[in-house]
Amino acid sequence: MPYSLMLALAAAAIALAGTPLTRALAARLGAIDVPDARRIHAVPTPRLGGLAIAAGILLVAWGSRLLPGPAARLDPRPLLGLSCAVLPILALGIMDDRRNVGPWGKLAVQASAAMVLVVFGYGIPLLTNPFGPALELGAFNAPLTVLWVVVITNAINLIDGLDGLASGVVAIACASLWIVAHIHADFYVMFFASLLIGACAGFLRWNFPPASVFMGDTGSQFLGFTLAAVSLLQNRKGTATVTLLLPLVALALPLADSAVAFMRRLVHRQPVFRGDTQHVHHQLLVAGLSPRGALFAMWTLSALFAVVAVMLESLPRVWGLLLITVLGAVLFVTFELLRALRPGREPAAVRTNTRRR
């Protein structure tokens, strides 16, 4: 059995078995999502499912280093750095799932955790330049790394407004990272990507609509943060086509949705961190799709962008730029069509199933 598949299955098994335990823990801690006028689910639903995802990834990652195999020969520094960095992220998520944490407090913790990654060697030493050689960032490495991690973390956090959406999008993006890492024989990226895919798949058993448990901010922030860290690992190879461009394209949907939400709130002079029901997945529901139909539509778009991201690896630079332009046009048309289909008055059935989205 391929080693990556073994890792994914092990992470999936732990997430699958651990999710019911997190439901019991959520009930004990009071981390329950109670239905109200803003939510689509009809019964109180536990949060904290993200703890099972984190357990699947971290336990298998460290356990595989103790067993014979390729992981036992890995440099421990990146794994140790990621493990140290996600601890405050998990603690923040648990606190946020039990009671509200202010946006500036969340950003401060996310930025501090990102700096831990920088200390352990994560970074963006090179920035892809479609018109020439890759750019060396020098002193801008650390601040851009922190910005990158914070943006990706919050993009996944914001898109977690529909059962199964965040875990599915992350798994699809990680599949594209795995393929490109395999092309470059970058085992470390393949290692982490396999764990993320497996843990998300195991959790989806309980989170597929109608979900019996939510990952909560504990899971969405952990997944976003870990995905950002894994994408940074590919910079170690100095592959210009990979640095930021690949994950940017693979995550085009959540990033674009977050950017549009940010600009929309600025234009309407609303607090940029206050949630609304105008994200893409909400508008798909307004357009008449069922929760599962909206989920599959979002997964399909994410898969399309992931395929494009992989194609960028082998295409000439001019064709790559053309493909990115077409991708941007597809996103623009998608947002405009959904806005045109949106009725003047929002149906009561369209409500987010997570907080502050």
C-alpha positions as CSV (number, residue, x, y, z in Angstrom):
1,M,0.0,0.0,0.0
2,P,1.4,3.4,-0.9
3,Y,2.8,5.2,2.1
4,S,0.7,8.4,1.5
5,L,-2.5,6.3,1.4
6,M,-1.5,4.6,4.7
7,L,-1.1,8.0,6.3
8,A,-4.4,9.3,5.0
9,L,-6.2,6.2,6.2
10,A,-4.7,6.4,9.6
11,A,-5.6,10.1,10.0
12,A,-9.1,9.3,8.7
13,A,-9.6,6.5,11.2
14,I,-8.6,8.7,14.1
15,A,-10.8,11.6,13.0
16,L,-13.7,9.2,12.3
17,A,-13.4,7.6,15.7
18,G,-12.6,10.8,17.6
19,T,-15.5,13.0,16.3
20,P,-18.1,11.3,18.6
21,L,-15.8,12.0,21.5
22,T,-15.6,15.6,20.7
23,R,-19.4,15.8,20.6
24,A,-19.5,14.6,24.2
25,L,-16.8,17.1,25.1
26,A,-18.7,19.9,23.5
27,A,-21.7,19.1,25.5
28,R,-19.7,19.1,28.7
29,L,-18.0,22.5,27.9
30,G,-21.2,24.1,26.6
31,A,-19.9,24.5,23.0
32,I,-23.2,23.9,21.4
33,D,-24.6,25.7,18.3
34,V,-28.2,26.5,19.3
35,P,-30.6,27.2,16.4
36,D,-31.8,30.8,16.0
37,A,-32.9,33.1,13.3
38,R,-29.5,33.0,11.6
39,R,-29.0,29.2,11.4
40,I,-30.2,26.5,9.1
41,H,-30.0,23.5,11.4
42,A,-33.1,22.6,13.4
43,V,-31.5,21.1,16.5
44,P,-28.7,22.1,18.9
45,T,-25.5,20.9,17.3
46,P,-22.1,20.4,19.1
47,R,-19.0,22.2,17.9
48,L,-15.4,21.2,18.6
49,G,-15.3,18.6,15.9
50,G,-12.1,20.2,14.7
51,L,-10.3,18.6,17.7
52,A,-10.8,15.2,16.0
53,I,-9.3,16.5,12.8
54,A,-6.3,18.0,14.7
55,A,-5.9,14.7,16.6
56,G,-5.9,12.7,13.4
57,I,-3.2,14.9,11.9
58,L,-0.9,15.4,14.8
59,L,-1.1,11.9,16.3
60,V,-0.3,10.2,13.0
61,A,2.4,12.7,12.2
62,W,4.3,12.1,15.4
63,G,3.4,8.4,15.6
64,S,4.8,7.8,12.1
65,R,8.2,9.1,13.2
66,L,8.4,6.4,15.8
67,L,7.7,3.6,13.3
68,P,10.0,2.3,10.5
69,G,9.3,4.2,7.2
70,P,10.1,7.4,5.3
71,A,8.6,9.6,8.0
72,A,11.2,8.4,10.5
73,R,13.9,10.0,8.4
74,L,12.2,13.4,8.2
75,D,13.8,16.6,9.6
76,P,11.8,17.1,12.8
77,R,12.1,20.8,12.8
78,P,9.1,21.6,10.5
79,L,6.8,19.2,12.3
80,L,7.9,20.5,15.7
81,G,7.3,24.1,14.5
82,L,3.9,23.3,13.2
83,S,2.9,21.4,16.4
84,C,4.0,24.3,18.6
85,A,2.2,26.9,16.4
86,V,-1.1,25.1,16.3
87,L,-1.4,24.8,20.1
88,P,-2.5,28.5,20.5
89,I,-4.7,28.2,17.4
90,L,-6.5,25.2,19.0
91,A,-6.8,27.0,22.3
92,L,-8.2,30.1,20.6
93,G,-10.7,27.9,18.7
94,I,-12.0,26.2,21.8
95,M,-12.5,29.5,23.5
96,D,-14.2,30.9,20.5
97,D,-16.6,27.9,20.3
98,R,-17.5,28.3,23.9
99,R,-17.9,32.1,23.9
100,N,-17.2,34.9,21.5
101,V,-13.6,36.0,21.1
102,G,-13.1,39.5,19.7
103,P,-11.7,39.8,16.1
104,W,-8.6,41.7,17.2
105,G,-7.8,39.1,19.8
106,K,-8.1,36.4,17.2
107,L,-5.8,38.2,14.8
108,A,-3.2,38.7,17.5
109,V,-3.1,35.0,18.3
110,Q,-3.0,34.0,14.7
111,A,-0.2,36.5,14.0
112,S,1.8,35.2,17.0
113,A,1.3,31.6,15.9
114,A,2.5,32.5,12.4
115,M,5.7,34.0,13.9
116,V,6.3,30.7,15.6
117,L,6.3,29.2,12.1
118,V,8.8,31.8,11.0
119,V,11.2,31.0,13.9
120,F,11.1,27.3,12.8
121,G,12.0,28.1,9.2
122,Y,8.7,28.5,7.5
123,G,8.6,31.4,5.1
124,I,8.4,33.0,1.6
125,P,12.0,33.6,0.6
126,L,10.9,33.7,-3.1
127,L,7.8,35.2,-4.6
128,T,6.6,34.0,-8.0
129,N,7.0,36.6,-10.8
130,P,5.0,35.6,-13.9
131,F,7.0,38.1,-16.0
132,G,10.5,37.1,-14.9
133,P,12.7,35.4,-12.4
134,A,11.3,34.8,-8.9
135,L,11.8,37.7,-6.5
136,E,13.9,37.4,-3.3
137,L,12.0,39.0,-0.4
138,G,14.8,39.3,2.1
139,A,13.5,41.3,5.1
140,F,10.0,41.2,3.8
141,N,9.9,37.4,4.3
142,A,8.6,37.4,7.9
143,P,5.8,40.0,7.5
144,L,4.6,38.5,4.3
145,T,4.7,35.0,5.8
146,V,2.5,36.2,8.8
147,L,0.1,38.0,6.4
148,W,-0.2,34.9,4.2
149,V,-0.9,32.6,7.2
150,V,-3.5,35.0,8.7
151,V,-5.3,35.4,5.3
152,I,-5.5,31.7,4.6
153,T,-6.6,30.9,8.1
154,N,-9.4,33.4,8.0
155,A,-10.4,32.5,4.4
156,I,-11.1,28.9,5.5
157,N,-12.8,30.2,8.7
158,L,-15.1,32.4,6.7
159,I,-16.1,29.7,4.2
160,D,-17.1,27.4,7.0
161,G,-20.8,28.3,6.7
162,L,-22.2,25.1,5.1
163,D,-22.0,21.5,6.3
164,G,-19.0,19.8,4.8
165,L,-17.7,22.8,2.9
166,A,-14.5,23.8,4.7
167,S,-13.3,20.2,5.1
168,G,-14.0,19.4,1.5
169,V,-12.4,22.5,0.1
170,V,-9.3,21.9,2.2
171,A,-9.1,18.3,1.1
172,I,-9.3,19.3,-2.6
173,A,-6.7,22.0,-2.2
174,C,-4.4,19.5,-0.5
175,A,-4.8,17.1,-3.3
176,S,-3.4,19.6,-5.7
177,L,-0.5,20.3,-3.3
178,W,0.2,16.6,-3.1
179,I,0.3,16.2,-6.8
180,V,2.8,19.0,-7.4
181,A,4.9,17.9,-4.4
182,H,5.0,14.4,-5.9
183,I,6.2,15.9,-9.2
184,H,9.1,17.6,-7.3
185,A,9.7,14.6,-5.0
186,D,9.0,16.8,-1.9
187,F,8.0,14.1,0.6
188,Y,7.4,16.5,3.5
189,V,4.6,18.3,1.6
190,M,3.2,15.0,0.5
191,F,3.3,13.8,4.1
192,F,1.3,16.7,5.5
193,A,-1.1,16.9,2.6
194,S,-1.9,13.2,3.0
195,L,-2.7,13.7,6.6
196,L,-5.0,16.7,5.9
197,I,-6.9,14.8,3.2
198,G,-7.4,11.8,5.4
199,A,-8.5,13.7,8.5
200,C,-10.9,15.8,6.5
201,A,-12.4,12.7,4.9
202,G,-12.8,11.0,8.2
203,F,-14.6,14.0,9.7
204,L,-16.9,14.4,6.7
205,R,-18.6,11.2,7.8
206,W,-20.2,13.2,10.6
207,N,-20.2,16.6,9.0
208,F,-21.9,15.8,5.7
209,P,-25.3,17.5,5.5
210,P,-27.2,17.3,7.6
211,A,-24.3,17.4,10.0
212,S,-24.4,15.9,13.5
213,V,-21.4,17.9,14.6
214,F,-19.6,21.1,13.4
215,M,-15.9,21.6,13.3
216,G,-16.4,25.0,14.8
217,D,-13.7,27.7,14.8
218,T,-11.5,25.1,16.5
219,G,-11.5,23.1,13.2
220,S,-11.7,25.9,10.6
221,Q,-8.8,27.9,12.1
222,F,-6.7,24.8,12.6
223,L,-7.3,23.6,9.0
224,G,-6.6,27.1,7.5
225,F,-3.5,27.6,9.6
226,T,-2.1,24.1,8.8
227,L,-2.9,24.5,5.1
228,A,-1.1,27.8,5.0
229,A,1.9,26.2,6.7
230,V,2.0,23.3,4.3
231,S,1.9,25.6,1.3
232,L,4.9,27.5,2.7
233,L,6.9,24.3,3.0
234,Q,7.1,24.1,-0.8
235,N,9.2,27.2,-0.8
236,R,12.1,25.1,0.5
237,K,12.6,23.7,-3.0
238,G,12.8,27.2,-4.5
239,T,10.3,26.3,-7.2
240,A,9.2,29.6,-8.7
241,T,5.9,28.2,-10.1
242,V,4.9,26.8,-6.7
243,T,5.7,29.7,-4.4
244,L,2.3,31.2,-3.5
245,L,0.9,30.9,-7.0
246,L,-0.2,27.3,-6.7
247,P,-2.0,27.7,-3.3
248,L,-3.5,31.0,-4.5
249,V,-5.1,29.4,-7.5
250,A,-6.1,26.2,-5.6
251,L,-7.8,28.3,-2.9
252,A,-9.2,30.9,-5.4
253,L,-12.8,30.3,-4.3
254,P,-12.5,30.9,-0.5
255,L,-10.0,33.7,-1.0
256,A,-12.2,35.5,-3.6
257,D,-15.2,35.0,-1.4
258,S,-13.4,36.4,1.6
259,A,-12.1,39.4,-0.4
260,V,-15.6,40.2,-1.8
261,A,-17.1,40.0,1.7
262,F,-14.4,42.3,3.0
263,M,-15.0,44.9,0.2
264,R,-18.7,44.5,0.5
265,R,-18.7,45.4,4.2
266,L,-16.3,48.3,3.6
267,V,-18.5,49.8,0.8
268,H,-21.6,49.5,3.0
269,R,-19.7,50.9,6.0
270,Q,-20.3,47.7,8.0
271,P,-17.9,46.2,10.5
272,V,-15.6,44.0,8.3
273,F,-15.6,41.2,10.9
274,R,-19.4,41.1,11.3
275,G,-20.9,38.1,9.6
276,D,-23.6,38.2,7.0
277,T,-25.5,35.8,4.7
278,Q,-24.1,36.9,1.4
279,H,-21.3,34.5,0.9
280,V,-21.3,32.3,-2.2
281,H,-22.7,29.3,-0.5
282,H,-25.6,31.4,1.0
283,Q,-26.4,32.8,-2.5
284,L,-26.5,29.3,-3.9
285,L,-29.1,28.4,-1.3
286,V,-31.0,31.5,-2.2
287,A,-30.9,30.5,-5.9
288,G,-32.8,27.4,-5.0
289,L,-30.1,24.7,-4.4
290,S,-30.5,22.3,-1.5
291,P,-27.6,22.3,1.1
292,R,-26.2,19.2,-0.6
293,G,-26.6,20.7,-4.0
294,A,-24.8,23.9,-2.9
295,L,-22.1,21.8,-1.3
296,F,-21.4,19.8,-4.5
297,A,-21.4,23.0,-6.5
298,M,-18.8,24.5,-4.3
299,W,-16.7,21.3,-4.3
300,T,-16.9,21.3,-8.1
301,L,-15.7,24.8,-8.4
302,S,-12.9,24.1,-5.9
303,A,-11.9,21.0,-7.9
304,L,-11.8,23.0,-11.1
305,F,-9.4,25.6,-9.6
306,A,-7.3,22.8,-8.1
307,V,-6.9,21.3,-11.6
308,V,-5.9,24.6,-13.0
309,A,-3.3,25.0,-10.2
310,V,-1.7,21.7,-11.1
311,M,-1.7,22.6,-14.8
312,L,0.2,25.8,-14.0
313,E,3.2,23.6,-13.1
314,S,3.7,22.4,-16.6
315,L,2.3,25.2,-18.8
316,P,4.5,27.8,-20.4
317,R,4.4,31.1,-18.6
318,V,2.2,32.9,-21.2
319,W,-0.4,30.1,-21.1
320,G,-0.3,30.1,-17.3
321,L,-1.1,33.9,-17.3
322,L,-3.9,33.3,-19.8
323,L,-5.3,30.5,-17.7
324,I,-5.2,32.7,-14.5
325,T,-7.1,35.4,-16.4
326,V,-9.7,32.9,-17.5
327,L,-10.0,31.7,-13.9
328,G,-10.5,35.3,-12.7
329,A,-13.2,35.8,-15.3
330,V,-15.0,32.6,-14.2
331,L,-15.0,33.8,-10.6
332,F,-16.3,37.2,-11.6
333,V,-19.1,35.7,-13.7
334,T,-20.0,33.3,-10.9
335,F,-20.3,36.1,-8.4
336,E,-22.3,38.3,-10.8
337,L,-24.7,35.5,-11.7
338,L,-25.4,34.6,-8.1
339,R,-26.0,38.3,-7.3
340,A,-28.4,38.6,-10.2
341,L,-30.3,35.5,-9.0
342,R,-30.5,36.8,-5.4
343,P,-34.0,38.1,-4.7
344,G,-34.5,41.5,-3.2
345,R,-35.7,39.9,0.0
346,E,-33.8,37.0,1.5
347,P,-35.7,33.9,2.2
348,A,-35.8,32.9,5.9
349,A,-34.4,29.5,5.1
350,V,-31.0,30.9,4.1
351,R,-29.0,31.2,7.3
352,T,-25.5,30.3,8.3
353,N,-24.9,27.2,10.4
354,T,-21.8,28.7,12.1
355,R,-21.3,31.8,14.0
356,R,-20.2,35.2,12.8
357,R,-19.7,34.2,9.2
